[in-house]
Each structure stands twice: as C-alpha cells, then as structure tokens.
C-alpha cells in the first residue's frame, strides 16, 4: 500500500510462473469429507491437554482463573473443550450438520477459504436453495456464526432451508495463503502479503466470494449478513462496485461501522492517537501482521483492566478490550470456545485504516499521507459514496456498543441510498460482540433478521417484532 511496494510486488509477480500455474490448477478445491473429534469418546484430560497447547487457551490450566470465570472444569461439557480447538467445519460436523470447505484463488491471488452448510438434520441438502452469505468481523472468522451451539445464526438459517455460506477474508486463520507471498516469509515477501486494509477486502474479497457462491449454486442473488468489519467491507463493495447491489436480496448490518468519530471504546480511541507511531513500526520494523495474542497485547490488557469485575484473562484478549464485556449476556462456560477461535488474524493496515476513520470522522479510503497524490490523485483520500449503496439495508445497533455509536449509525442511515430498517436492540447492555456471542442472540436479533429476509423474498418490507425497536426514542431504559 506504500509507493515503494509496487516494485517488490512486480518483481515477485514475474517469478516462478510454472509454480503459479501448478497452484492455479489445484483450485477451486472442495472438501466434503471432514473428520471430527467425538468428544464423548475422549478422556477429559486428553481434551484439556490438546486445548491448553493452543495459543489463547493456556489459562484452562489455571485453577484461580477458572474459579474467577465460574467454570467448573470437572463438570464442563466435553464438546466445549473440543470446540475450543476445532476448525469451523469440525464444529459444524460435531453438531450433526453437513459442512463443506471451499478454497479458491481471488483476483489478488489470495487463496480464500469459505465454509458451506448446505443442509441440516431438519432440512436436507438439495439444489436450488436460497443463499445466505454470512461475513465475520475484524479479527474474527467463519466460526463466529456457529460457535454458540444450535442457537447460532448459521444453524438457524440451515434449519430454515437456506444454503448457508460463511466467508473468511484474506489474512485470517483460514485464508492465510497467497500463490506467491508468504505471510511468515522474508521481510519483502511478508510485506507484500499483508499489504492490504479493509478497502481491498471490500473491493475484491467480498465480491469474489459472492461470485464464487453463484458459480457453485447457480443463485445470482443472495441474502448478506455482516458483523462489524463485515458491514464496513459491504459498504465499500456497494459504494465502489455498485453493480453488486443488484446481487443482494437483503443486507443485514450487525453493529455497522462506517463513521467512527463518536466511538466510545477507550482502548481503541487511545490506540488511534498512536496511529503515526504504528504506521512507522510497520514500515521500519516489519510488523505487518496484527499480533493480538502477543505479550505486549497481554500487558496492555492487564494495564487497561483496573476494574476487578473484569476477569484478568479476558482482559488479555484484544477483542474484549475493543468492544467491551457484557457479563449478563455472556455464558461463561463458552469462554474457552470464544477464546479458542478469536482473535483469528488481520493486517496491521486494517487497524490503521480504522484509526484513520476515528481521527477524521469520515468514511474514506486509506490515507497514505504524502503519497496520497500517487495513490488517489488527490491530497486527501476520496470519500466512499454511500448513496451508491442501493441494496435494501437493515442496520442493527445497540446503546452499549463501544464501536458503533448511535450518533454515527444515524449519520450512516442518512447517507445510504436505500436503507430499509434501523433497528435498536431492546437491551441497553447489548455490546459489539453480543451479536454473535450473546445468550439471547436469537430472540434479540436473529428472529428479526429471518423475518426481514422472508419479507424481502416476498416483496414486503413492513415487519414488526416486539423484541426490537425501529427508533431509539421507542426504547425505554
């Protein structure tokens, strides 16, 4: 994304053409026979040993931290321990649902991996189903939609007869490959791999995944559900590549992020002030991948969490620092699963780009500073034209979301070309990650999503639900 990177990339692009051809012939790759651990047949100690060997799950060996979290490790469901170190498709298979792994090369030569739930025990696999495409947030993965048991949105939609596709964007644990560049290779090679922000994800990854889904299913139009960064990238796609608006039956933006000037997360707002330092670090120290599980992040978390009500190991997970921790909606027993799958990886430039949005209060392309004239042809980054977003969009927001502030959501609502619903979650404590982790996620959010999906399919846009409010003034706290 910097001017001098162009020469490195061109040099790499001209090397090993035979190897590139070999790689291209391997894709797309589809895997349908996915083995999984039958947790009931494995000794609990063996499961724990496997889990605690994984980054982010070492705390399962700490009796004091387990006591703080209210987890009784001797009585915990073995499936929860197994889920903590399983892949997305292993999770899905353990629940009794079919799952497919789809890998393909996108237009920027990243190898993206998608996960498909084509049916369910209640609604078997068959061709011609309506597609529901679910896109995860920053530092997350496809697992977000299937972590929380049968109430998770992925299973719910599969039970209702949808062909469910779960995306994974470049740089996360499932899409960490490129036909030339190595994310862990030498400095130049590593820089080329991680040289992207959420702009490139919205411009390339999301539309390419939509096209891939259509090529496999024959369905040209589909429902889209995005969380956090999954909303940002959708807005980028529809604003910059407006033809994709016509591919969307309905779009559901959970914790929508575009404008961030009023963001309330103290951790994120503080980090935004170190933006220039962070950018220099990526250039001079070669730190192009965001490492949220590092010792530095752990120390930052412990320093930030001075409230004793916060469990210390939770504070070492960057996602809770970013979006907050809602103890009422959090099933503590599921913490091993959540922390086993998040954070799932991202580029430092994704974080820098969000930091720029906070500082500028604008929704615009990446700011290259002195190199803006080279990249954009102007001294400042172009703004995304949200009026181009013509797909029928529903915004879901909450009062306790530290990243998606109601004032910013209202500004987004006023800027969109075809907004349909602006829905305030009827729980004043609901936070940024409750959309995918909350105990009551189904009744508070997902039932309404399904209602709107059904109405959009039939051409009706007026639906109601007692668990949600269409306007902030209708909610009595």
Secondary structure, DSSP 8 states (H G I E B T S, - for coil): --TTHHHHHHHHHTS-HHHHHHHHHT-SEEE-------GGGS-HHHHHHHHHTSTT-GGGG-HHHHHHHT--TTTS-HHHHHHHT--HHHHHHHTT---EEEEEE-TTSEEEEEEEE---SSS---TT--EEEEE--TT--GGGGTTTGGGSHHHHHHHTT-EEEE---TTSTTS-EESS--TTS-HHHHHHHT---HHHIIIIIHHHHHHHHHHHH----EEEEEETHHHHHHHHHHHHSGGGGGGEEEEEEET--S--TT---HHHHHHHTTHHHHHHHHHHS---B--TTSHHHHHHHHHH--STTS-HHHHTSHHHHHH---TTT--GGGHHHHHHH-----BHHHHHHHHHHHHH-S-BS---GGGHHHHHSSSS--B--GGG--S-EEEEE-TT-SSS-HHHHHHHHHH-SSEEEEEEES-TT--TTHHHH-TTHIIIIIHHHHHHHHHHHHT------TTEESSGGG---
